[in-house]
Amino acid sequence: MVTIRADEISNIIREHIEQYNREVKFLNTGTVLQVGDDIARIYGLDEVMAGELVEFEEGTIGIALNLESNNVGVVLMGDGLMIQEGSSVKATGRIAQIQVSEAFLGRVINALAKPIDGRGEISASESRLIESPTPGIISRRSGDYP
């Protein structure tokens, strides 16, 4: 028969207490109320920001645009055929942005800057907000051509 010693148990408990992670993760989640025409109405995303990326449970990405008091309107940035009423949605905490670099010149990409031309991934070190302010009128080139 195996004997259990109190000092062994206390050492095991002490090790678990020392390794305990006190970090709390807060996930802002919601539920799909309706979906159609590449727009989804979401209930429960209370802390979502305008222009924030949201991720549906099957992997589709969307952008939260229409913030109302009881629901959020999300534009789908992919195939939303698998999204159904009652599906789960989580906010990512990131405002919609895409990578930018000279490597994108001559490439075919989708709305989220993912290559769709079959020529491999595009490496870029910088990113830019999708909804970014335009350059001032003085810094633009003059419109002297048709």
N, C-alpha and C positions, 0 to 999 in steps of 0.2 A: 504494500500500500504506500502511496506517495504522501509524504508529509509536507504541508505548506507552512513555510516560515513567515512570520509577520514582517521581518526585515526585508525579505524578497518582495513581498507585496507592496510595502511602502516605497521601495526603490523603483518598482515598475510604475506606481502611481506618480511619484516625483518626476520620473522621466517624461511621462505623458503630459504633466502640467508644464514642464519646461518647454516642450515642443508644441504647446497649444498656440494656435494662430488666432489672434484676437481681431484680425481684419474682418470687417463686415462688408459684404457686397450687397448693394442695393440695386436691384434690377427693376427698371421701369417697364412693366409689361401691360399689354392690353389684349382685347379680344375683337376679332373681326365681326362687325355688325352686318355689313353688306359689301359685296364686291361686284364690279361690272365696269366695262369700258375702260379698263386699266386704271380704275380709281377704287380705293377701298376706304370704307368708313370704319374707324377703329374707336372702341370705347375703352377707357382706362389708362390711356397714355397721358397722365396728368402733368408730368414734368417735361414733356417733349418740347423742343424748340422748333421754331419755324425754319425749315430747310434742313432739319436733322435727318440723318439716315436711320431707317428702321429696318429690321430684318424679320421676315415671316418664318414660321417654324419649318417650312420646306426649303428655305434658303433664298427666296426672292427678296431683293432689296427694293425699298421704296423711299420716297422723300416726303416728309410731313410738310404740307403746305397750308392747308386750310384748318386753322386752330379755332375750334368753337368751344363753347362752355361744356358740352356733354359728349363731344366726339371730335376726332381728328380726321381730316381728309388727307389721304396718302396717295401720291401718284406712283404707280408701279413702274419699276425700271427693268422689267424683265417679263418673262412668261408667267402670267398669273393664273394659269389654268388649274393649278393644284390648290389654290387658295380657296377655302370654303368658309362659310359663316361659322363662327365659333372657333376658328383657328387662332393660335396664339401669335402675338407680335411682341418684339422687344425693341426698345430704343437703344441705339448704339452709343449715344453721347457725342457723336461726331457730326459736325455740319458737313453737308455734301460738298466734297472737293474731289478734284481729279489730279492725276500726275501730269506734269508738263515738262517737255524737253524738246530738243531738236530731233530726237529719235522718232517722234510722232509724224514728222513730215513724210508724206508719201504713203502712209499706212492707213488702213481702214479699221476704224474702232467703233465700238458701240457707245451708248450714252454715258456709260461709266468708265470710259477710256480703256476698255479691255479690247485687245486686238481680235478681229474676226476675219482677218485675211489669210490665216494659216501660216504666217511667217514667224511665229514664235512670240514670246513675251517681249515687252518693251521696258527697258530699264530707264528709270527717271529718278532723280534725287530731289526734285522740287515738286510741290503741289500748289494748287490754286483753288480758291473757293469757286464753285459753279456760279453762284450769285455774287459776283464781285463788282465793285464800282467801275464805271468806265473812265478812261483817261479824260482829263480836263480838256476843254475846247482849245486852249492855247497850245497844248503839247501835241495835238493831233496834226497830221499832215493835211494841207489844204485840199479841198475837193475841186481841183481844176481840170478834171477829166470826166468824160461821160460814163 
